[in-house]
Amino acid sequence: YNKSLCCVGDSVTYGEDMDEIGITDNPSIDSWQYNKSTGGWDKQTMNVLMPYGYQIAERNNMVFYNGGVSGSTMQGMIENYGFSCQNGRYTYLPWFIDYLLIWFGWNDDAYGTLGTIDDTHNGSFYGGYNVVLPYLIAKYPYAKICLAVPFGGNANIREAVRLLANKWGVSLWDNYKGGTPL
């Protein structure tokens, strides 16, 4: 309660295709949207999307940072706004975060490669996480970091997220096995 939540990911995190029920001009919390053109964060006051991250933040009176970009991947695919690109989005997150939720997988499955859990380069799904997570853990030592298992898609991607959460000792929100708290 009264903390900050930053969610990063693809269109599910962004809130793509929200219907009118999922958009408000009267946000009840401070809401910021990542601007992929500038690499900055824009305060939202009109046409505010209310995806899962907004709903979690609203329920807990949190400041919400929506770092979702439709079509993006975890791996360093520039044409897909790769989160783990060198100097990528993960380096532009807000200075202070209490909770960080990372949700990727749909586009990585469609456009990228899985790789192996030992990959140390951003050219694969595993490797992207292995580049990003040590950086984020060091930058935000007091933040609670959670990886989200996508609710659909490829079984190998879902299992990779579970294994990566275990490898890096971060929390896991398994949308495939455990459902959603929303």
C-alpha positions as a LaTeX table, in Angstrom:
\begin{tabular}{lrrr}
\hline
Residue & $x$ (\AA) & $y$ (\AA) & $z$ (\AA) \\
\hline
Tyr1 & 0.00 & 0.00 & 0.00 \\
Asn2 & 1.30 & 3.45 & $-1.01$ \\
Lys3 & 4.26 & 1.96 & $-2.88$ \\
Ser4 & 5.23 & 2.01 & $-6.56$ \\
Leu5 & 4.63 & $-0.71$ & $-9.14$ \\
Cys6 & 6.40 & $-0.90$ & $-12.48$ \\
Cys7 & 5.21 & $-3.48$ & $-15.01$ \\
Val8 & 7.24 & $-4.22$ & $-18.14$ \\
Gly9 & 6.35 & $-6.47$ & $-21.03$ \\
Asp10 & 4.49 & $-6.67$ & $-24.30$ \\
Ser11 & 0.92 & $-5.82$ & $-25.38$ \\
Val12 & $-0.64$ & $-7.71$ & $-22.45$ \\
Thr13 & 1.20 & $-5.39$ & $-20.06$ \\
Tyr14 & 0.59 & $-2.29$ & $-22.18$ \\
Gly15 & $-3.15$ & $-2.94$ & $-22.40$ \\
Glu16 & $-3.46$ & $-3.18$ & $-26.18$ \\
Asp17 & $-7.02$ & $-3.43$ & $-27.48$ \\
Met18 & $-8.61$ & $-2.37$ & $-24.18$ \\
Asp19 & $-12.29$ & $-1.68$ & $-24.70$ \\
Glu20 & $-13.94$ & 1.45 & $-23.28$ \\
Ile21 & $-14.37$ & $-0.23$ & $-19.89$ \\
Gly22 & $-10.57$ & $-0.57$ & $-19.69$ \\
Ile23 & $-9.82$ & 3.12 & $-20.36$ \\
Thr24 & $-10.44$ & 6.06 & $-18.02$ \\
Asp25 & $-10.09$ & 9.83 & $-18.09$ \\
Asn26 & $-10.32$ & 9.92 & $-14.29$ \\
Pro27 & $-7.43$ & 7.81 & $-12.99$ \\
Ser28 & $-7.64$ & 7.22 & $-9.28$ \\
Ile29 & $-3.86$ & 6.79 & $-8.97$ \\
Asp30 & $-0.75$ & 8.40 & $-10.47$ \\
Ser31 & $-0.15$ & 6.58 & $-13.72$ \\
Trp32 & 2.91 & 6.90 & $-15.99$ \\
Gln33 & 3.37 & 5.39 & $-19.47$ \\
Tyr34 & 6.73 & 4.52 & $-21.02$ \\
Asn35 & 7.31 & 6.56 & $-24.19$ \\
Lys36 & 9.29 & 4.40 & $-26.65$ \\
Ser37 & 10.11 & 7.47 & $-28.78$ \\
Thr38 & 11.83 & 9.40 & $-26.00$ \\
Gly39 & 12.77 & 6.65 & $-23.55$ \\
Gly40 & 11.04 & 8.66 & $-20.85$ \\
Trp41 & 7.87 & 8.37 & $-18.79$ \\
Asp42 & 4.76 & 10.45 & $-19.53$ \\
Lys43 & 2.21 & 11.16 & $-16.81$ \\
Gln44 & $-1.20$ & 9.91 & $-17.95$ \\
Thr45 & $-4.34$ & 11.92 & $-17.25$ \\
Met46 & $-6.54$ & 11.23 & $-20.30$ \\
Asn47 & $-7.28$ & 7.92 & $-22.04$ \\
Val48 & $-5.45$ & 6.04 & $-19.29$ \\
Leu49 & $-5.26$ & 2.30 & $-20.00$ \\
Met50 & $-6.19$ & 0.06 & $-17.07$ \\
Pro51 & $-4.46$ & $-3.30$ & $-17.74$ \\
Tyr52 & $-3.61$ & $-5.77$ & $-14.96$ \\
Gly53 & $-0.81$ & $-3.57$ & $-13.57$ \\
Tyr54 & $-3.08$ & $-0.56$ & $-13.20$ \\
Gln55 & $-5.68$ & $-2.68$ & $-11.41$ \\
Ile56 & $-3.11$ & $-4.05$ & $-8.96$ \\
Ala57 & $-1.76$ & $-0.54$ & $-8.33$ \\
Glu58 & $-5.24$ & 0.94 & $-7.93$ \\
Arg59 & $-6.25$ & $-1.73$ & $-5.44$ \\
Asn60 & $-3.18$ & $-0.89$ & $-3.33$ \\
Asn61 & $-3.08$ & 2.91 & $-3.86$ \\
Met62 & 0.27 & 2.65 & $-5.66$ \\
Val63 & 1.99 & 4.83 & $-8.22$ \\
Phe64 & 1.87 & 2.87 & $-11.48$ \\
Tyr65 & 4.51 & 2.80 & $-14.23$ \\
Asn66 & 3.35 & 0.98 & $-17.36$ \\
Gly67 & 6.43 & $-0.15$ & $-19.27$ \\
Gly68 & 4.53 & $-2.36$ & $-21.68$ \\
Val69 & 5.22 & $-1.95$ & $-25.41$ \\
Ser70 & 3.04 & $-3.82$ & $-27.90$ \\
Gly71 & 4.99 & $-6.25$ & $-30.05$ \\
Ser72 & 8.07 & $-6.20$ & $-27.85$ \\
Thr73 & 10.27 & $-9.13$ & $-26.88$ \\
Met74 & 12.57 & $-9.94$ & $-23.98$ \\
Gln75 & 15.42 & $-10.82$ & $-26.30$ \\
Gly76 & 17.40 & $-8.12$ & $-28.04$ \\
Met77 & 15.42 & $-7.84$ & $-31.26$ \\
Ile78 & 15.60 & $-4.18$ & $-32.24$ \\
Glu79 & 12.71 & $-4.46$ & $-34.69$ \\
Asn80 & 10.56 & $-5.81$ & $-31.83$ \\
Tyr81 & 11.66 & $-3.25$ & $-29.21$ \\
Gly82 & 13.76 & $-5.88$ & $-27.46$ \\
Phe83 & 13.75 & $-5.23$ & $-23.74$ \\
Ser84 & 17.27 & $-6.60$ & $-23.31$ \\
Cys85 & 18.89 & $-4.65$ & $-26.18$ \\
Gln86 & 22.14 & $-2.92$ & $-25.25$ \\
Asn87 & 21.02 & 0.30 & $-23.52$ \\
Gly88 & 17.49 & $-1.08$ & $-23.85$ \\
Arg89 & 14.28 & $-0.31$ & $-21.99$ \\
Tyr90 & 15.46 & $-2.07$ & $-18.86$ \\
Thr91 & 18.02 & 0.72 & $-18.37$ \\
Tyr92 & 15.30 & 3.42 & $-18.55$ \\
Leu93 & 13.07 & 2.24 & $-15.72$ \\
Pro94 & 12.11 & 4.74 & $-13.00$ \\
Trp95 & 14.78 & 5.55 & $-10.43$ \\
Phe96 & 12.84 & 4.05 & $-7.54$ \\
Ile97 & 10.65 & 0.97 & $-7.76$ \\
Asp98 & 9.11 & $-1.01$ & $-4.90$ \\
Tyr99 & 7.65 & $-3.74$ & $-7.12$ \\
Leu100 & 8.74 & $-4.77$ & $-10.61$ \\
Leu101 & 6.67 & $-7.24$ & $-12.62$ \\
Ile102 & 8.18 & $-8.62$ & $-15.85$ \\
Trp103 & 5.86 & $-10.31$ & $-18.40$ \\
Phe104 & 7.25 & $-11.47$ & $-21.75$ \\
Gly105 & 6.85 & $-14.54$ & $-23.93$ \\
Trp106 & 4.15 & $-14.17$ & $-26.56$ \\
Asn107 & 6.27 & $-12.30$ & $-29.10$ \\
Asp108 & 9.48 & $-14.11$ & $-28.15$ \\
Asp109 & 7.77 & $-17.37$ & $-29.05$ \\
Ala110 & 6.54 & $-15.97$ & $-32.37$ \\
Tyr111 & 9.69 & $-14.14$ & $-33.50$ \\
Gly112 & 12.67 & $-15.27$ & $-31.48$ \\
Thr113 & 14.63 & $-18.20$ & $-30.21$ \\
Leu114 & 14.43 & $-19.89$ & $-26.81$ \\
Gly115 & 18.13 & $-20.65$ & $-26.30$ \\
Thr116 & 19.38 & $-22.33$ & $-23.11$ \\
Ile117 & 19.30 & $-21.33$ & $-19.45$ \\
Asp118 & 23.07 & $-20.76$ & $-19.56$ \\
Asp119 & 22.94 & $-18.17$ & $-22.39$ \\
Thr120 & 24.66 & $-14.92$ & $-21.43$ \\
His121 & 23.79 & $-12.89$ & $-24.53$ \\
Asn122 & 20.54 & $-11.17$ & $-25.44$ \\
Gly123 & 20.06 & $-13.16$ & $-28.66$ \\
Ser124 & 17.68 & $-15.63$ & $-27.01$ \\
Phe125 & 14.78 & $-15.58$ & $-24.57$ \\
Tyr126 & 16.84 & $-17.15$ & $-21.79$ \\
Gly127 & 19.82 & $-14.94$ & $-22.60$ \\
Gly128 & 17.75 & $-11.76$ & $-22.53$ \\
Tyr129 & 16.61 & $-12.54$ & $-18.99$ \\
Asn130 & 20.17 & $-13.48$ & $-18.02$ \\
Val131 & 21.34 & $-10.03$ & $-19.19$ \\
Val132 & 18.48 & $-8.07$ & $-17.63$ \\
Leu133 & 17.94 & $-9.77$ & $-14.25$ \\
Pro134 & 21.41 & $-9.31$ & $-12.73$ \\
Tyr135 & 21.31 & $-5.64$ & $-13.76$ \\
Leu136 & 17.85 & $-5.09$ & $-12.24$ \\
Ile137 & 18.65 & $-7.01$ & $-9.06$ \\
Ala138 & 21.74 & $-4.83$ & $-8.55$ \\
Lys139 & 19.99 & $-1.55$ & $-9.48$ \\
Tyr140 & 16.93 & $-2.22$ & $-7.29$ \\
Pro141 & 18.26 & $-4.23$ & $-4.32$ \\
Tyr142 & 15.17 & $-3.56$ & $-2.21$ \\
Ala143 & 12.54 & $-4.03$ & $-4.91$ \\
Lys144 & 10.39 & $-7.13$ & $-5.08$ \\
Ile145 & 10.95 & $-8.52$ & $-8.58$ \\
Cys146 & 8.46 & $-10.97$ & $-10.05$ \\
Leu147 & 8.40 & $-12.84$ & $-13.36$ \\
Ala148 & 5.01 & $-13.61$ & $-14.90$ \\
Val149 & 4.37 & $-16.86$ & $-16.73$ \\
Pro150 & 2.15 & $-16.09$ & $-19.75$ \\
Phe151 & $-1.37$ & $-17.58$ & $-19.60$ \\
Gly152 & $-1.03$ & $-19.15$ & $-23.05$ \\
Gly153 & 1.53 & $-19.69$ & $-25.74$ \\
Asn154 & 4.39 & $-22.13$ & $-25.87$ \\
Ala155 & 4.99 & $-24.61$ & $-23.03$ \\
Asn156 & 8.77 & $-24.17$ & $-23.43$ \\
Ile157 & 8.49 & $-20.41$ & $-22.88$ \\
Arg158 & 6.33 & $-20.94$ & $-19.79$ \\
Glu159 & 8.80 & $-23.45$ & $-18.34$ \\
Ala160 & 11.71 & $-21.11$ & $-19.14$ \\
Val161 & 10.13 & $-18.33$ & $-17.06$ \\
Arg162 & 9.67 & $-20.73$ & $-14.14$ \\
Leu163 & 13.29 & $-21.90$ & $-14.37$ \\
Leu164 & 14.61 & $-18.33$ & $-14.64$ \\
Ala165 & 12.69 & $-17.21$ & $-11.55$ \\
Asn166 & 14.22 & $-20.11$ & $-9.65$ \\
Lys167 & 17.71 & $-19.44$ & $-11.03$ \\
Trp168 & 17.66 & $-15.76$ & $-10.02$ \\
Gly169 & 15.70 & $-16.18$ & $-6.79$ \\
Val170 & 12.85 & $-13.86$ & $-7.76$ \\
Ser171 & 9.11 & $-14.32$ & $-7.31$ \\
Leu172 & 6.90 & $-16.04$ & $-9.84$ \\
Trp173 & 3.31 & $-15.30$ & $-10.87$ \\
Asp174 & 2.21 & $-18.37$ & $-12.81$ \\
Asn175 & $-0.77$ & $-17.30$ & $-14.91$ \\
Tyr176 & $-0.88$ & $-20.67$ & $-16.62$ \\
Lys177 & $-1.00$ & $-22.95$ & $-13.58$ \\
Gly178 & $-2.28$ & $-20.68$ & $-10.87$ \\
Gly179 & $-4.68$ & $-18.35$ & $-12.60$ \\
Thr180 & $-4.90$ & $-14.67$ & $-11.98$ \\
Pro181 & $-5.56$ & $-12.71$ & $-8.77$ \\
Leu182 & $-7.65$ & $-10.25$ & $-10.79$ \\
\hline
\end{tabular}
